[in-house]
Amino acid sequence: MRSVIIVDDEEDCRDTLQETLELSGIDVAGTGANGEEAYQLYEKFLPDVTILDLNMPNYDGNYAIEKIKGKYPDARIVVVTGFVDYEFDQSKVDGVICKPYSSKELINLMNKICSPLNSNLTNWYVG
């Protein structure tokens, strides 16, 4: 079973993501609301994938990407964002999905990223 952590400052977004993933058989190990919590959750659970919003108060998604990838370069990160023009290093993430998105798009992206055949591919973009 694949495991993920979800980090988004909007509780409704976290809850929707969690429900969608769990209904598809993906284990949600934990959820958080900022980039520092993302790093702490990553260290605690070492998930297969981190699903991360970019625009969050205090510690944003860029902070989490840099901190997680700095210690765990093979970490898989999917950015979920409503801001297409938000600046981030796309070479450090495995996928980008833009809000609004369908459940099917999210699950397809997760399946592509978690597939052993795609372990060396990056930058899946949905949106």
Backbone atoms as SQL, in Angstrom:
CREATE TABLE atoms (id INTEGER PRIMARY KEY, chain TEXT, resi INTEGER, resn TEXT, atom TEXT, x REAL, y REAL, z REAL);
INSERT INTO atoms VALUES
  (1, 'A', 1, 'MET', 'N', 0.848, -1.186, 0.000),
  (2, 'A', 1, 'MET', 'CA', 0.000, 0.000, 0.000),
  (3, 'A', 1, 'MET', 'C', 0.887, 1.241, 0.000),
  (4, 'A', 2, 'ARG', 'N', 0.519, 2.199, -0.809),
  (5, 'A', 2, 'ARG', 'CA', 1.243, 3.464, -0.849),
  (6, 'A', 2, 'ARG', 'C', 0.817, 4.350, 0.318),
  (7, 'A', 3, 'SER', 'N', 1.761, 5.142, 0.811),
  (8, 'A', 3, 'SER', 'CA', 1.422, 6.065, 1.893),
  (9, 'A', 3, 'SER', 'C', 1.778, 7.481, 1.463),
  (10, 'A', 4, 'VAL', 'N', 0.975, 8.420, 1.944),
  (11, 'A', 4, 'VAL', 'CA', 1.200, 9.827, 1.632),
  (12, 'A', 4, 'VAL', 'C', 1.019, 10.665, 2.884),
  (13, 'A', 5, 'ILE', 'N', 1.594, 11.859, 2.835),
  (14, 'A', 5, 'ILE', 'CA', 1.226, 12.899, 3.789),
  (15, 'A', 5, 'ILE', 'C', 0.664, 14.039, 2.962),
  (16, 'A', 6, 'ILE', 'N', -0.266, 14.762, 3.555),
  (17, 'A', 6, 'ILE', 'CA', -0.934, 15.876, 2.885),
  (18, 'A', 6, 'ILE', 'C', -0.675, 17.131, 3.701),
  (19, 'A', 7, 'VAL', 'N', -0.190, 18.177, 3.023),
  (20, 'A', 7, 'VAL', 'CA', 0.083, 19.428, 3.727),
  (21, 'A', 7, 'VAL', 'C', -0.542, 20.578, 2.939),
  (22, 'A', 8, 'ASP', 'N', -1.528, 21.193, 3.562),
  (23, 'A', 8, 'ASP', 'CA', -2.254, 22.314, 2.958),
  (24, 'A', 8, 'ASP', 'C', -2.815, 23.134, 4.108),
  (25, 'A', 9, 'ASP', 'N', -2.742, 24.455, 4.014),
  (26, 'A', 9, 'ASP', 'CA', -3.240, 25.291, 5.104),
  (27, 'A', 9, 'ASP', 'C', -4.759, 25.336, 5.162),
  (28, 'A', 10, 'GLU', 'N', -5.428, 24.877, 4.102),
  (29, 'A', 10, 'GLU', 'CA', -6.894, 24.867, 4.085),
  (30, 'A', 10, 'GLU', 'C', -7.402, 23.485, 4.509),
  (31, 'A', 11, 'GLU', 'N', -8.071, 23.451, 5.646),
  (32, 'A', 11, 'GLU', 'CA', -8.552, 22.190, 6.204),
  (33, 'A', 11, 'GLU', 'C', -9.467, 21.449, 5.240),
  (34, 'A', 12, 'ASP', 'N', -10.360, 22.162, 4.558),
  (35, 'A', 12, 'ASP', 'CA', -11.262, 21.513, 3.602),
  (36, 'A', 12, 'ASP', 'C', -10.495, 20.819, 2.485),
  (37, 'A', 13, 'CYS', 'N', -9.437, 21.445, 2.007),
  (38, 'A', 13, 'CYS', 'CA', -8.607, 20.828, 0.959),
  (39, 'A', 13, 'CYS', 'C', -7.936, 19.564, 1.484),
  (40, 'A', 14, 'ARG', 'N', -7.391, 19.629, 2.694),
  (41, 'A', 14, 'ARG', 'CA', -6.766, 18.440, 3.295),
  (42, 'A', 14, 'ARG', 'C', -7.768, 17.315, 3.421),
  (43, 'A', 15, 'ASP', 'N', -8.959, 17.642, 3.930),
  (44, 'A', 15, 'ASP', 'CA', -9.985, 16.621, 4.132),
  (45, 'A', 15, 'ASP', 'C', -10.430, 15.987, 2.814),
  (46, 'A', 16, 'THR', 'N', -10.603, 16.812, 1.783),
  (47, 'A', 16, 'THR', 'CA', -11.020, 16.304, 0.474),
  (48, 'A', 16, 'THR', 'C', -9.941, 15.403, -0.121),
  (49, 'A', 17, 'LEU', 'N', -8.704, 15.851, -0.065),
  (50, 'A', 17, 'LEU', 'CA', -7.600, 15.028, -0.556),
  (51, 'A', 17, 'LEU', 'C', -7.528, 13.701, 0.194),
  (52, 'A', 18, 'GLN', 'N', -7.626, 13.769, 1.506),
  (53, 'A', 18, 'GLN', 'CA', -7.540, 12.559, 2.315),
  (54, 'A', 18, 'GLN', 'C', -8.656, 11.583, 1.959),
  (55, 'A', 19, 'GLU', 'N', -9.867, 12.061, 1.853),
  (56, 'A', 19, 'GLU', 'CA', -10.999, 11.195, 1.524),
  (57, 'A', 19, 'GLU', 'C', -10.815, 10.559, 0.138),
  (58, 'A', 20, 'THR', 'N', -10.425, 11.362, -0.837),
  (59, 'A', 20, 'THR', 'CA', -10.224, 10.862, -2.197),
  (60, 'A', 20, 'THR', 'C', -9.165, 9.771, -2.225),
  (61, 'A', 21, 'LEU', 'N', -8.045, 10.011, -1.577),
  (62, 'A', 21, 'LEU', 'CA', -6.950, 9.051, -1.583),
  (63, 'A', 21, 'LEU', 'C', -7.318, 7.768, -0.839),
  (64, 'A', 22, 'GLU', 'N', -7.924, 7.909, 0.322),
  (65, 'A', 22, 'GLU', 'CA', -8.279, 6.725, 1.097),
  (66, 'A', 22, 'GLU', 'C', -9.328, 5.871, 0.390),
  (67, 'A', 23, 'LEU', 'N', -10.267, 6.510, -0.304),
  (68, 'A', 23, 'LEU', 'CA', -11.253, 5.749, -1.074),
  (69, 'A', 23, 'LEU', 'C', -10.601, 4.984, -2.221),
  (70, 'A', 24, 'SER', 'N', -9.426, 5.416, -2.626),
  (71, 'A', 24, 'SER', 'CA', -8.692, 4.754, -3.706),
  (72, 'A', 24, 'SER', 'C', -7.649, 3.768, -3.179),
  (73, 'A', 25, 'GLY', 'N', -7.647, 3.539, -1.881),
  (74, 'A', 25, 'GLY', 'CA', -6.739, 2.561, -1.295),
  (75, 'A', 25, 'GLY', 'C', -5.364, 3.083, -0.952),
  (76, 'A', 26, 'ILE', 'N', -5.216, 4.395, -0.878),
  (77, 'A', 26, 'ILE', 'CA', -3.934, 5.002, -0.532),
  (78, 'A', 26, 'ILE', 'C', -3.993, 5.438, 0.926),
  (79, 'A', 27, 'ASP', 'N', -3.015, 5.008, 1.702),
  (80, 'A', 27, 'ASP', 'CA', -2.965, 5.316, 3.134),
  (81, 'A', 27, 'ASP', 'C', -2.460, 6.735, 3.365),
  (82, 'A', 28, 'VAL', 'N', -3.227, 7.530, 4.080),
  (83, 'A', 28, 'VAL', 'CA', -2.797, 8.873, 4.461),
  (84, 'A', 28, 'VAL', 'C', -2.207, 8.767, 5.864),
  (85, 'A', 29, 'ALA', 'N', -0.885, 8.872, 5.934),
  (86, 'A', 29, 'ALA', 'CA', -0.189, 8.698, 7.205),
  (87, 'A', 29, 'ALA', 'C', -0.361, 9.896, 8.125),
  (88, 'A', 30, 'GLY', 'N', -0.497, 11.105, 7.540),
  (89, 'A', 30, 'GLY', 'CA', -0.637, 12.291, 8.367),
  (90, 'A', 30, 'GLY', 'C', -0.953, 13.505, 7.528),
  (91, 'A', 31, 'THR', 'N', -1.410, 14.550, 8.204),
  (92, 'A', 31, 'THR', 'CA', -1.729, 15.808, 7.534),
  (93, 'A', 31, 'THR', 'C', -1.139, 16.970, 8.324),
  (94, 'A', 32, 'GLY', 'N', -0.842, 18.045, 7.603),
  (95, 'A', 32, 'GLY', 'CA', -0.294, 19.229, 8.238),
  (96, 'A', 32, 'GLY', 'C', -0.747, 20.485, 7.533),
  (97, 'A', 33, 'ALA', 'N', -0.367, 21.640, 8.102),
  (98, 'A', 33, 'ALA', 'CA', -0.878, 22.916, 7.600),
  (99, 'A', 33, 'ALA', 'C', 0.197, 23.897, 7.158),
  (100, 'A', 34, 'ASN', 'N', 1.499, 23.527, 7.257),
  (101, 'A', 34, 'ASN', 'CA', 2.552, 24.434, 6.779),
  (102, 'A', 34, 'ASN', 'C', 3.814, 23.637, 6.450),
  (103, 'A', 35, 'GLY', 'N', 4.784, 24.322, 5.873),
  (104, 'A', 35, 'GLY', 'CA', 5.994, 23.667, 5.415),
  (105, 'A', 35, 'GLY', 'C', 6.823, 23.014, 6.505),
  (106, 'A', 36, 'GLU', 'N', 6.858, 23.595, 7.674),
  (107, 'A', 36, 'GLU', 'CA', 7.598, 22.975, 8.781),
  (108, 'A', 36, 'GLU', 'C', 6.912, 21.682, 9.216),
  (109, 'A', 37, 'GLU', 'N', 5.580, 21.690, 9.275),
  (110, 'A', 37, 'GLU', 'CA', 4.858, 20.456, 9.600),
  (111, 'A', 37, 'GLU', 'C', 5.091, 19.400, 8.528),
  (112, 'A', 38, 'ALA', 'N', 5.212, 19.818, 7.270),
  (113, 'A', 38, 'ALA', 'CA', 5.501, 18.878, 6.178),
  (114, 'A', 38, 'ALA', 'C', 6.807, 18.148, 6.455),
  (115, 'A', 39, 'TYR', 'N', 7.822, 18.889, 6.816),
  (116, 'A', 39, 'TYR', 'CA', 9.122, 18.280, 7.096),
  (117, 'A', 39, 'TYR', 'C', 9.041, 17.331, 8.294),
  (118, 'A', 40, 'GLN', 'N', 8.394, 17.761, 9.366),
  (119, 'A', 40, 'GLN', 'CA', 8.265, 16.920, 10.557),
  (120, 'A', 40, 'GLN', 'C', 7.499, 15.638, 10.241),
  (121, 'A', 41, 'LEU', 'N', 6.413, 15.767, 9.478),
  (122, 'A', 41, 'LEU', 'CA', 5.637, 14.586, 9.089),
  (123, 'A', 41, 'LEU', 'C', 6.450, 13.661, 8.191),
  (124, 'A', 42, 'TYR', 'N', 7.216, 14.246, 7.279),
  (125, 'A', 42, 'TYR', 'CA', 8.044, 13.423, 6.402),
  (126, 'A', 42, 'TYR', 'C', 9.036, 12.603, 7.228),
  (127, 'A', 43, 'GLU', 'N', 9.704, 13.253, 8.146),
  (128, 'A', 43, 'GLU', 'CA', 10.672, 12.549, 8.997),
  (129, 'A', 43, 'GLU', 'C', 10.010, 11.457, 9.829),
  (130, 'A', 44, 'LYS', 'N', 8.820, 11.705, 10.294),
  (131, 'A', 44, 'LYS', 'CA', 8.129, 10.739, 11.147),
  (132, 'A', 44, 'LYS', 'C', 7.654, 9.529, 10.356),
  (133, 'A', 45, 'PHE', 'N', 7.076, 9.745, 9.156),
  (134, 'A', 45, 'PHE', 'CA', 6.420, 8.657, 8.427),
  (135, 'A', 45, 'PHE', 'C', 7.194, 8.151, 7.203),
  (136, 'A', 46, 'LEU', 'N', 8.136, 8.937, 6.678),
  (137, 'A', 46, 'LEU', 'CA', 8.849, 8.582, 5.449),
  (138, 'A', 46, 'LEU', 'C', 7.872, 8.032, 4.397),
  (139, 'A', 47, 'PRO', 'N', 6.919, 8.854, 3.985),
  (140, 'A', 47, 'PRO', 'CA', 5.871, 8.397, 3.068),
  (141, 'A', 47, 'PRO', 'C', 6.404, 8.179, 1.650),
  (142, 'A', 48, 'ASP', 'N', 5.626, 7.470, 0.858),
  (143, 'A', 48, 'ASP', 'CA', 5.963, 7.287, -0.553),
  (144, 'A', 48, 'ASP', 'C', 5.862, 8.609, -1.303),
  (145, 'A', 49, 'VAL', 'N', 4.862, 9.435, -0.928),
  (146, 'A', 49, 'VAL', 'CA', 4.623, 10.710, -1.608),
  (147, 'A', 49, 'VAL', 'C', 4.191, 11.758, -0.588),
  (148, 'A', 50, 'THR', 'N', 4.678, 12.975, -0.798),
  (149, 'A', 50, 'THR', 'CA', 4.205, 14.130, -0.039),
  (150, 'A', 50, 'THR', 'C', 3.380, 14.987, -0.977),
  (151, 'A', 51, 'ILE', 'N', 2.143, 15.255, -0.601),
  (152, 'A', 51, 'ILE', 'CA', 1.270, 16.148, -1.366),
  (153, 'A', 51, 'ILE', 'C', 1.279, 17.485, -0.643),
  (154, 'A', 52, 'LEU', 'N', 1.643, 18.531, -1.384),
  (155, 'A', 52, 'LEU', 'CA', 2.012, 19.785, -0.746),
  (156, 'A', 52, 'LEU', 'C', 1.433, 20.986, -1.475),
  (157, 'A', 53, 'ASP', 'N', 0.747, 21.837, -0.731),
  (158, 'A', 53, 'ASP', 'CA', 0.326, 23.133, -1.261),
  (159, 'A', 53, 'ASP', 'C', 1.545, 24.053, -1.239),
  (160, 'A', 54, 'LEU', 'N', 1.578, 25.032, -2.115),
  (161, 'A', 54, 'LEU', 'CA', 2.701, 25.971, -2.136),
  (162, 'A', 54, 'LEU', 'C', 2.455, 27.200, -1.283),
  (163, 'A', 55, 'ASN', 'N', 1.277, 27.785, -1.413),
  (164, 'A', 55, 'ASN', 'CA', 0.983, 29.060, -0.775),
  (165, 'A', 55, 'ASN', 'C', 0.389, 28.830, 0.612),
  (166, 'A', 56, 'MET', 'N', 1.264, 28.836, 1.627),
  (167, 'A', 56, 'MET', 'CA', 0.832, 28.644, 3.009),
  (168, 'A', 56, 'MET', 'C', 1.517, 29.693, 3.872),
  (169, 'A', 57, 'PRO', 'N', 0.860, 30.137, 4.945),
  (170, 'A', 57, 'PRO', 'CA', 1.482, 31.131, 5.825),
  (171, 'A', 57, 'PRO', 'C', 2.645, 30.530, 6.616),
  (172, 'A', 58, 'ASN', 'N', 3.499, 31.385, 7.103),
  (173, 'A', 58, 'ASN', 'CA', 4.667, 31.031, 7.914),
  (174, 'A', 58, 'ASN', 'C', 5.716, 30.274, 7.105),
  (175, 'A', 59, 'TYR', 'N', 5.563, 28.997, 6.968),
  (176, 'A', 59, 'TYR', 'CA', 6.499, 28.167, 6.202),
  (177, 'A', 59, 'TYR', 'C', 5.758, 27.636, 4.988),
  (178, 'A', 60, 'ASP', 'N', 6.121, 28.121, 3.801),
  (179, 'A', 60, 'ASP', 'CA', 5.372, 27.754, 2.599),
  (180, 'A', 60, 'ASP', 'C', 5.883, 26.445, 1.991),
  (181, 'A', 61, 'GLY', 'N', 5.312, 26.108, 0.848),
  (182, 'A', 61, 'GLY', 'CA', 5.684, 24.879, 0.168),
  (183, 'A', 61, 'GLY', 'C', 7.133, 24.857, -0.283),
  (184, 'A', 62, 'ASN', 'N', 7.660, 25.994, -0.709),
  (185, 'A', 62, 'ASN', 'CA', 9.069, 26.058, -1.105),
  (186, 'A', 62, 'ASN', 'C', 9.989, 25.681, 0.054),
  (187, 'A', 63, 'TYR', 'N', 9.652, 26.146, 1.235),
  (188, 'A', 63, 'TYR', 'CA', 10.423, 25.796, 2.429),
  (189, 'A', 63, 'TYR', 'C', 10.439, 24.288, 2.612),
  (190, 'A', 64, 'ALA', 'N', 9.258, 23.669, 2.505),
  (191, 'A', 64, 'ALA', 'CA', 9.154, 22.220, 2.696),
  (192, 'A', 64, 'ALA', 'C', 9.926, 21.458, 1.629),
  (193, 'A', 65, 'ILE', 'N', 9.802, 21.886, 0.377),
  (194, 'A', 65, 'ILE', 'CA', 10.511, 21.214, -0.713),
  (195, 'A', 65, 'ILE', 'C', 12.015, 21.244, -0.453),
  (196, 'A', 66, 'GLU', 'N', 12.532, 22.417, -0.131),
  (197, 'A', 66, 'GLU', 'CA', 13.975, 22.561, 0.099),
  (198, 'A', 66, 'GLU', 'C', 14.433, 21.728, 1.301),
  (199, 'A', 67, 'LYS', 'N', 13.671, 21.765, 2.367),
  (200, 'A', 67, 'LYS', 'CA', 14.087, 21.066, 3.586),
  (201, 'A', 67, 'LYS', 'C', 13.993, 19.545, 3.414),
  (202, 'A', 68, 'ILE', 'N', 12.899, 19.076, 2.818),
  (203, 'A', 68, 'ILE', 'CA', 12.746, 17.628, 2.610),
  (204, 'A', 68, 'ILE', 'C', 13.782, 17.118, 1.615),
  (205, 'A', 69, 'LYS', 'N', 13.885, 17.774, 0.466),
  (206, 'A', 69, 'LYS', 'CA', 14.819, 17.315, -0.568),
  (207, 'A', 69, 'LYS', 'C', 16.279, 17.478, -0.134),
  (208, 'A', 70, 'GLY', 'N', 16.547, 18.443, 0.754),
  (209, 'A', 70, 'GLY', 'CA', 17.903, 18.625, 1.260),
  (210, 'A', 70, 'GLY', 'C', 18.392, 17.422, 2.033),
  (211, 'A', 71, 'LYS', 'N', 17.510, 16.781, 2.770),
  (212, 'A', 71, 'LYS', 'CA', 17.896, 15.613, 3.570),
  (213, 'A', 71, 'LYS', 'C', 17.514, 14.305, 2.895),
  (214, 'A', 72, 'TYR', 'N', 16.432, 14.334, 2.116),
  (215, 'A', 72, 'TYR', 'CA', 15.925, 13.126, 1.458),
  (216, 'A', 72, 'TYR', 'C', 15.790, 13.395, -0.048),
  (217, 'A', 73, 'PRO', 'N', 16.880, 13.363, -0.785),
  (218, 'A', 73, 'PRO', 'CA', 16.834, 13.746, -2.203),
  (219, 'A', 73, 'PRO', 'C', 15.926, 12.874, -3.061),
  (220, 'A', 74, 'ASP', 'N', 15.631, 11.661, -2.623),
  (221, 'A', 74, 'ASP', 'CA', 14.754, 10.776, -3.394),
  (222, 'A', 74, 'ASP', 'C', 13.286, 10.913, -3.015),
  (223, 'A', 75, 'ALA', 'N', 12.964, 11.821, -2.119),
  (224, 'A', 75, 'ALA', 'CA', 11.574, 12.030, -1.707),
  (225, 'A', 75, 'ALA', 'C', 10.732, 12.407, -2.920),
  (226, 'A', 76, 'ARG', 'N', 9.538, 11.852, -2.978),
  (227, 'A', 76, 'ARG', 'CA', 8.612, 12.187, -4.055),
  (228, 'A', 76, 'ARG', 'C', 7.620, 13.224, -3.542),
  (229, 'A', 77, 'ILE', 'N', 7.524, 14.326, -4.274),
  (230, 'A', 77, 'ILE', 'CA', 6.664, 15.431, -3.863),
  (231, 'A', 77, 'ILE', 'C', 5.744, 15.803, -5.009),
  (232, 'A', 78, 'VAL', 'N', 4.456, 15.949, -4.677),
  (233, 'A', 78, 'VAL', 'CA', 3.456, 16.430, -5.625),
  (234, 'A', 78, 'VAL', 'C', 2.953, 17.769, -5.107),
  (235, 'A', 79, 'VAL', 'N', 3.033, 18.773, -5.948),
  (236, 'A', 79, 'VAL', 'CA', 2.536, 20.095, -5.599),
  (237, 'A', 79, 'VAL', 'C', 1.090, 20.209, -6.056),
  (238, 'A', 80, 'VAL', 'N', 0.229, 20.620, -5.140),
  (239, 'A', 80, 'VAL', 'CA', -1.171, 20.902, -5.452),
  (240, 'A', 80, 'VAL', 'C', -1.360, 22.387, -5.205),
  (241, 'A', 81, 'THR', 'N', -1.696, 23.120, -6.262),
  (242, 'A', 81, 'THR', 'CA', -1.748, 24.571, -6.108),
  (243, 'A', 81, 'THR', 'C', -2.863, 25.198, -6.926),
  (244, 'A', 82, 'GLY', 'N', -3.338, 26.305, -6.458),
  (245, 'A', 82, 'GLY', 'CA', -4.302, 27.107, -7.198),
  (246, 'A', 82, 'GLY', 'C', -3.636, 28.280, -7.883),
  (247, 'A', 83, 'PHE', 'N', -2.326, 28.425, -7.657),
  (248, 'A', 83, 'PHE', 'CA', -1.572, 29.547, -8.203),
  (249, 'A', 83, 'PHE', 'C', -0.602, 29.048, -9.267),
  (250, 'A', 84, 'VAL', 'N', -1.008, 29.131, -10.521),
  (251, 'A', 84, 'VAL', 'CA', -0.187, 28.630, -11.620),
  (252, 'A', 84, 'VAL', 'C', 1.134, 29.385, -11.714),
  (253, 'A', 85, 'ASP', 'N', 1.135, 30.661, -11.326),
  (254, 'A', 85, 'ASP', 'CA', 2.342, 31.468, -11.465),
  (255, 'A', 85, 'ASP', 'C', 3.211, 31.498, -10.203),
  (256, 'A', 86, 'TYR', 'N', 2.908, 30.666, -9.206),
  (257, 'A', 86, 'TYR', 'CA', 3.695, 30.626, -7.977),
  (258, 'A', 86, 'TYR', 'C', 5.072, 30.050, -8.292),
  (259, 'A', 87, 'GLU', 'N', 6.123, 30.723, -7.878),
  (260, 'A', 87, 'GLU', 'CA', 7.494, 30.323, -8.215),
  (261, 'A', 87, 'GLU', 'C', 7.964, 29.182, -7.308),
  (262, 'A', 88, 'PHE', 'N', 8.469, 28.109, -7.957),
  (263, 'A', 88, 'PHE', 'CA', 9.091, 27.009, -7.236),
  (264, 'A', 88, 'PHE', 'C', 9.981, 26.248, -8.209),
  (265, 'A', 89, 'ASP', 'N', 10.899, 25.480, -7.674),
  (266, 'A', 89, 'ASP', 'CA', 11.837, 24.721, -8.489),
  (267, 'A', 89, 'ASP', 'C', 11.163, 23.427, -8.937),
  (268, 'A', 90, 'GLN', 'N', 10.630, 23.420, -10.150),
  (269, 'A', 90, 'GLN', 'CA', 9.894, 22.263, -10.649),
  (270, 'A', 90, 'GLN', 'C', 10.777, 21.028, -10.794),
  (271, 'A', 91, 'SER', 'N', 12.076, 21.204, -10.888),
  (272, 'A', 91, 'SER', 'CA', 12.955, 20.048, -11.008),
  (273, 'A', 91, 'SER', 'C', 13.027, 19.242, -9.716),
  (274, 'A', 92, 'LYS', 'N', 12.551, 19.817, -8.625),
  (275, 'A', 92, 'LYS', 'CA', 12.593, 19.122, -7.336),
  (276, 'A', 92, 'LYS', 'C', 11.286, 18.427, -6.978),
  (277, 'A', 93, 'VAL', 'N', 10.288, 18.516, -7.861),
  (278, 'A', 93, 'VAL', 'CA', 9.018, 17.857, -7.577),
  (279, 'A', 93, 'VAL', 'C', 8.716, 16.824, -8.657),
  (280, 'A', 94, 'ASP', 'N', 7.886, 15.868, -8.298),
  (281, 'A', 94, 'ASP', 'CA', 7.551, 14.771, -9.205),
  (282, 'A', 94, 'ASP', 'C', 6.252, 14.994, -9.951),
  (283, 'A', 95, 'GLY', 'N', 5.458, 15.947, -9.496),
  (284, 'A', 95, 'GLY', 'CA', 4.200, 16.225, -10.163),
  (285, 'A', 95, 'GLY', 'C', 3.601, 17.523, -9.685),
  (286, 'A', 96, 'VAL', 'N', 2.783, 18.098, -10.540),
  (287, 'A', 96, 'VAL', 'CA', 2.064, 19.327, -10.221),
  (288, 'A', 96, 'VAL', 'C', 0.624, 19.126, -10.653),
  (289, 'A', 97, 'ILE', 'N', -0.292, 19.434, -9.764),
  (290, 'A', 97, 'ILE', 'CA', -1.709, 19.369, -10.105),
  (291, 'A', 97, 'ILE', 'C', -2.348, 20.685, -9.680),
  (292, 'A', 98, 'CYS', 'N', -3.081, 21.297, -10.602),
  (293, 'A', 98, 'CYS', 'CA', -3.658, 22.615, -10.349),
  (294, 'A', 98, 'CYS', 'C', -5.111, 22.508, -9.916),
  (295, 'A', 99, 'LYS', 'N', -5.462, 23.288, -8.906),
  (296, 'A', 99, 'LYS', 'CA', -6.848, 23.373, -8.443),
  (297, 'A', 99, 'LYS', 'C', -7.636, 24.215, -9.436),
  (298, 'A', 100, 'PRO', 'N', -8.846, 23.892, -9.745),
  (299, 'A', 100, 'PRO', 'CA', -9.560, 22.680, -9.343),
  (300, 'A', 100, 'PRO', 'C', -9.136, 21.498, -10.207),
  (301, 'A', 101, 'TYR', 'N', -9.208, 20.326, -9.645),
  (302, 'A', 101, 'TYR', 'CA', -8.853, 19.095, -10.342),
  (303, 'A', 101, 'TYR', 'C', -9.891, 18.045, -9.990),
  (304, 'A', 102, 'SER', 'N', -9.966, 17.012, -10.799),
  (305, 'A', 102, 'SER', 'CA', -10.927, 15.940, -10.516),
  (306, 'A', 102, 'SER', 'C', -10.230, 14.846, -9.700),
  (307, 'A', 103, 'SER', 'N', -11.024, 14.057, -9.024),
  (308, 'A', 103, 'SER', 'CA', -10.486, 12.925, -8.263),
  (309, 'A', 103, 'SER', 'C', -9.734, 11.981, -9.186),
  (310, 'A', 104, 'LYS', 'N', -10.275, 11.783, -10.374),
  (311, 'A', 104, 'LYS', 'CA', -9.648, 10.883, -11.338),
  (312, 'A', 104, 'LYS', 'C', -8.260, 11.395, -11.727),
  (313, 'A', 105, 'GLU', 'N', -8.123, 12.703, -11.963),
  (314, 'A', 105, 'GLU', 'CA', -6.823, 13.285, -12.306),
  (315, 'A', 105, 'GLU', 'C', -5.808, 13.051, -11.186),
  (316, 'A', 106, 'LEU', 'N', -6.242, 13.253, -9.949),
  (317, 'A', 106, 'LEU', 'CA', -5.356, 13.070, -8.809),
  (318, 'A', 106, 'LEU', 'C', -4.900, 11.622, -8.696),
  (319, 'A', 107, 'ILE', 'N', -5.815, 10.690, -8.787),
  (320, 'A', 107, 'ILE', 'CA', -5.479, 9.270, -8.646),
  (321, 'A', 107, 'ILE', 'C', -4.591, 8.820, -9.803),
  (322, 'A', 108, 'ASN', 'N', -4.889, 9.276, -11.019),
  (323, 'A', 108, 'ASN', 'CA', -4.036, 8.927, -12.159),
  (324, 'A', 108, 'ASN', 'C', -2.613, 9.437, -11.945),
  (325, 'A', 109, 'LEU', 'N', -2.483, 10.663, -11.451),
  (326, 'A', 109, 'LEU', 'CA', -1.163, 11.219, -11.182),
  (327, 'A', 109, 'LEU', 'C', -0.437, 10.395, -10.120),
  (328, 'A', 110, 'MET', 'N', -1.114, 10.054, -9.058),
  (329, 'A', 110, 'MET', 'CA', -0.497, 9.251, -7.995),
  (330, 'A', 110, 'MET', 'C', -0.049, 7.898, -8.537),
  (331, 'A', 111, 'ASN', 'N', -0.874, 7.275, -9.364),
  (332, 'A', 111, 'ASN', 'CA', -0.506, 5.978, -9.934),
  (333, 'A', 111, 'ASN', 'C', 0.728, 6.098, -10.830),
  (334, 'A', 112, 'LYS', 'N', 0.810, 7.158, -11.615),
  (335, 'A', 112, 'LYS', 'CA', 1.973, 7.359, -12.484),
  (336, 'A', 112, 'LYS', 'C', 3.231, 7.565, -11.655),
  (337, 'A', 113, 'ILE', 'N', 3.138, 8.383, -10.633),
  (338, 'A', 113, 'ILE', 'CA', 4.311, 8.699, -9.823),
  (339, 'A', 113, 'ILE', 'C', 4.771, 7.489, -9.015),
  (340, 'A', 114, 'CYS', 'N', 3.829, 6.686, -8.539),
  (341, 'A', 114, 'CYS', 'CA', 4.180, 5.541, -7.699),
  (342, 'A', 114, 'CYS', 'C', 4.503, 4.283, -8.500),
  (343, 'A', 115, 'SER', 'N', 4.308, 4.312, -9.803),
  (344, 'A', 115, 'SER', 'CA', 4.597, 3.151, -10.628),
  (345, 'A', 115, 'SER', 'C', 6.098, 2.903, -10.671),
  (346, 'A', 116, 'PRO', 'N', 6.529, 1.654, -10.463),
  (347, 'A', 116, 'PRO', 'CA', 7.961, 1.354, -10.560),
  (348, 'A', 116, 'PRO', 'C', 8.528, 1.694, -11.941),
  (349, 'A', 117, 'LEU', 'N', 7.699, 1.655, -12.968),
  (350, 'A', 117, 'LEU', 'CA', 8.164, 1.969, -14.316),
  (351, 'A', 117, 'LEU', 'C', 8.520, 3.441, -14.466),
  (352, 'A', 118, 'ASN', 'N', 7.954, 4.282, -13.609),
  (353, 'A', 118, 'ASN', 'CA', 8.170, 5.720, -13.699),
  (354, 'A', 118, 'ASN', 'C', 9.046, 6.256, -12.579),
  (355, 'A', 119, 'SER', 'N', 9.806, 5.401, -11.943),
  (356, 'A', 119, 'SER', 'CA', 10.566, 5.840, -10.771),
  (357, 'A', 119, 'SER', 'C', 11.606, 6.905, -11.087),
  (358, 'A', 120, 'ASN', 'N', 12.044, 7.004, -12.335),
  (359, 'A', 120, 'ASN', 'CA', 13.039, 8.008, -12.689),
  (360, 'A', 120, 'ASN', 'C', 12.456, 9.182, -13.472),
  (361, 'A', 121, 'LEU', 'N', 11.162, 9.200, -13.691),
  (362, 'A', 121, 'LEU', 'CA', 10.542, 10.286, -14.419),
  (363, 'A', 121, 'LEU', 'C', 10.064, 11.354, -13.449),
  (364, 'A', 122, 'THR', 'N', 10.131, 12.597, -13.874),
  (365, 'A', 122, 'THR', 'CA', 9.677, 13.676, -13.001),
  (366, 'A', 122, 'THR', 'C', 8.779, 14.626, -13.777),
  (367, 'A', 123, 'ASN', 'N', 8.212, 15.534, -13.048),
  (368, 'A', 123, 'ASN', 'CA', 7.451, 16.648, -13.606),
  (369, 'A', 123, 'ASN', 'C', 6.190, 16.253, -14.336),
  (370, 'A', 124, 'TRP', 'N', 5.381, 15.436, -13.745),
  (371, 'A', 124, 'TRP', 'CA', 4.034, 15.183, -14.257),
  (372, 'A', 124, 'TRP', 'C', 3.212, 16.417, -13.947),
  (373, 'A', 125, 'TYR', 'N', 2.508, 16.905, -14.924),
  (374, 'A', 125, 'TYR', 'CA', 1.740, 18.125, -14.752),
  (375, 'A', 125, 'TYR', 'C', 0.297, 17.872, -15.151),
  (376, 'A', 126, 'VAL', 'N', -0.625, 18.191, -14.246),
  (377, 'A', 126, 'VAL', 'CA', -2.054, 18.075, -14.523),
  (378, 'A', 126, 'VAL', 'C', -2.655, 19.427, -14.270),
  (379, 'A', 127, 'GLY', 'N', -3.371, 19.945, -15.202),
  (380, 'A', 127, 'GLY', 'CA', -4.003, 21.221, -14.957),
  (381, 'A', 127, 'GLY', 'C', -4.182, 21.931, -16.207);
